[in-house]
Amino acid sequence: MAQVRILDAADFLGVSTDTVRRLVTAGRLPADKDASGRTVVDGRALAEYVRAEGRSVTDPTAVRRSARNRFVGIVTEVISDRVMSQVELQCGPHRVVSLVSTESVRELGLEPGVVAVAVVKATNVALETPGGAP
């Protein structure tokens, strides 16, 4: 089970630590103590909260990239078979789904509640308009 410190949960949600503590007190986010005695939030519950609230997550990396389309989110679901996995992230109000190798899922430690960044670098982007638009 992924555990997220109160400070990190606040950063991911873009709120203060006091707000996260109020969410814990109100029972909206379950919390426990880690081995060091710090309060931690259940990663899966944080993922569900982000999914329901549609909040953006702050980019936890200090890496600079050429890709401009970066979506920071929390893993909400991982479906794996022997070779491939489908990983779903909730990135603010947007759901991003990626197909990656199951080996990569294991190496990156991807599971519900883990913060990840979806980087999209594509040569083709399709655009659509509502039906009936000129």
Backbone torsions as a table, in degrees:
resi	resn	phi	psi	omega
1	MET	NA	130.4	176.2
2	ALA	-75.2	134.6	175.8
3	GLN	-120.3	137.6	-175.9
4	VAL	-122.4	126.9	177.8
5	ARG	-64.0	153.1	-179.5
6	ILE	-54.7	-44.7	-179.6
7	LEU	-60.3	-44.7	180.0
8	ASP	-68.4	-40.6	177.6
9	ALA	-59.9	-40.7	178.0
10	ALA	-62.8	-43.4	177.5
11	ASP	-61.6	-44.6	-178.9
12	PHE	-63.1	-37.0	-178.3
13	LEU	-85.8	-14.1	-177.6
14	GLY	72.0	33.6	-180.0
15	VAL	-129.7	176.4	178.6
16	SER	-80.8	163.1	175.7
17	THR	-64.3	-32.6	177.2
18	ASP	-61.8	-38.4	178.8
19	THR	-64.3	-42.8	178.6
20	VAL	-63.6	-42.3	177.8
21	ARG	-61.3	-38.5	176.8
22	ARG	-65.1	-38.1	177.3
23	LEU	-64.0	-38.0	177.1
24	VAL	-66.4	-47.4	-179.3
25	THR	-61.1	-37.5	-179.7
26	ALA	-77.3	-5.1	179.7
27	GLY	81.4	10.4	179.8
28	ARG	-81.5	-23.0	175.6
29	LEU	-132.0	118.5	177.9
30	PRO	-72.8	141.8	-179.4
31	ALA	-133.2	161.0	179.7
32	ASP	-149.3	-177.1	175.2
33	LYS	-107.5	139.4	176.1
34	ASP	-86.7	-175.2	-177.1
35	ALA	-62.0	-25.3	179.5
36	SER	-90.4	0.7	179.9
37	GLY	85.7	5.7	177.6
38	ARG	-81.9	147.9	176.5
39	THR	-74.7	131.4	178.8
40	VAL	-129.5	150.1	179.1
41	VAL	-102.2	141.5	176.1
42	ASP	-63.3	124.6	-177.7
43	GLY	-60.4	-40.0	179.1
44	ARG	-63.9	-42.1	179.3
45	ALA	-65.8	-38.3	176.7
46	LEU	-63.5	-40.7	177.7
47	ALA	-61.7	-43.5	179.0
48	GLU	-65.3	-39.3	178.3
49	TYR	-62.5	-45.7	179.1
50	VAL	-62.9	-41.2	179.3
51	ARG	-61.5	-44.7	-177.7
52	ALA	-71.3	-37.8	-176.0
53	GLU	-88.3	-18.2	178.6
54	GLY	63.8	37.0	-178.3
55	ARG	-89.7	149.2	175.4
56	SER	-76.0	153.1	178.7
57	VAL	-113.6	137.5	179.4
58	THR	-72.0	139.6	178.7
59	ASP	-67.0	117.5	-176.9
60	PRO	-82.9	-4.7	-176.2
61	THR	-98.0	154.7	175.5
62	ALA	-109.7	21.0	-176.9
63	VAL	-85.5	136.7	175.7
64	ARG	-99.9	137.6	-177.8
65	ARG	-136.8	161.6	175.9
66	SER	-78.3	-24.2	-179.7
67	ALA	-70.2	128.4	-179.2
68	ARG	-94.4	-18.6	-177.0
69	ASN	-95.0	87.1	-179.1
70	ARG	-118.0	130.3	-178.4
71	PHE	-121.8	109.6	179.2
72	VAL	-87.5	131.6	-178.8
73	GLY	-155.8	-175.5	177.8
74	ILE	-115.3	132.0	178.0
75	VAL	-63.5	126.6	179.9
76	THR	-109.9	-20.3	179.9
77	GLU	-160.0	143.4	173.8
78	VAL	-133.6	123.0	176.5
79	ILE	-117.7	118.5	-174.2
80	SER	-123.7	146.8	164.4
81	ASP	-119.1	-163.0	-175.2
82	ARG	-64.7	-33.3	-173.2
83	VAL	-111.3	-45.3	-173.3
84	MET	-119.9	157.1	178.1
85	SER	-135.6	148.3	172.3
86	GLN	-107.6	121.5	-177.9
87	VAL	-115.0	125.6	179.5
88	GLU	-108.1	131.6	175.8
89	LEU	-119.2	144.7	170.6
90	GLN	-102.8	113.2	-176.9
91	CYS	-114.0	90.4	-173.4
92	GLY	63.4	-132.2	179.6
93	PRO	-82.4	1.7	-174.1
94	HIS	-105.8	140.7	175.9
95	ARG	-100.9	124.3	178.8
96	VAL	-117.5	130.4	-179.5
97	VAL	-119.2	132.5	179.4
98	SER	-127.6	142.0	174.1
99	LEU	-104.2	119.2	-178.3
100	VAL	-136.2	167.4	178.8
101	SER	-69.2	149.9	177.0
102	THR	-64.5	-31.8	175.6
103	GLU	-60.8	-42.6	178.1
104	SER	-64.2	-39.8	178.4
105	VAL	-58.9	-44.2	179.1
106	ARG	-65.9	-46.5	-177.4
107	GLU	-63.5	-36.5	-179.2
108	LEU	-86.2	-8.4	-179.9
109	GLY	67.6	33.6	-177.5
110	LEU	-75.3	122.7	176.2
111	GLU	-157.2	160.5	179.5
112	PRO	-52.5	132.5	179.8
113	GLY	101.0	-11.5	179.8
114	VAL	-86.2	137.6	176.9
115	VAL	-82.2	134.6	179.5
116	ALA	-142.7	161.8	178.5
117	VAL	-119.4	123.1	174.4
118	ALA	-90.7	120.4	179.7
119	VAL	-108.5	120.9	-177.9
120	VAL	-109.1	118.7	177.2
121	LYS	-130.8	100.5	-174.6
122	ALA	-128.7	147.9	176.0
123	THR	-87.8	-17.8	179.6
124	ASN	-124.6	129.8	175.2
125	VAL	-128.7	122.0	179.1
126	ALA	-89.8	137.7	177.1
127	LEU	-117.3	146.0	178.0
128	GLU	-130.9	155.7	173.5
129	THR	-126.3	158.0	178.8
130	PRO	-59.9	149.0	178.4
131	GLY	-56.6	140.7	178.7
132	GLY	88.9	-5.5	177.9
133	ALA	-75.6	143.5	-179.2
134	PRO	-67.3	NA	NA
